[in-house]
Amino acid sequence: MGLDRSKQGRGPLVAKSVAGTMVVVFGSAIYSAMEIRKRVKDTGIMNPTDEVLQAHRQLEASLIGTSDYFQNSDALASSHVNIPAQLKSM
């Protein structure tokens, strides 16, 4: 019970830290993909390495974006749930 009380109230901090990390990784993936597209636009040729990197960055960004969407939709759905008074007092 003492351990529960010591960890109480840290959920929002952890959620914000995870969300911040996801934003940074998502931004990095987008920036890297834009740099590859810029390099291809300048040279006019996409080499096989750039193709693999571009595909990896697009997959990474889409997975992060999808997971962020589902996390937010779960949070919104759970915020509208009526919690019985007995559970709120725990």
Secondary structure, DSSP 8 states (H G I E B T S, - for coil): -HHHHHHTT-HHHHHHHHHHHHHHHHHHHHHHHHHHHHHHHHHS---HHHHHHHHHHHHHHHHHHHHHHHHHHHHHHHHT----HHHHT-
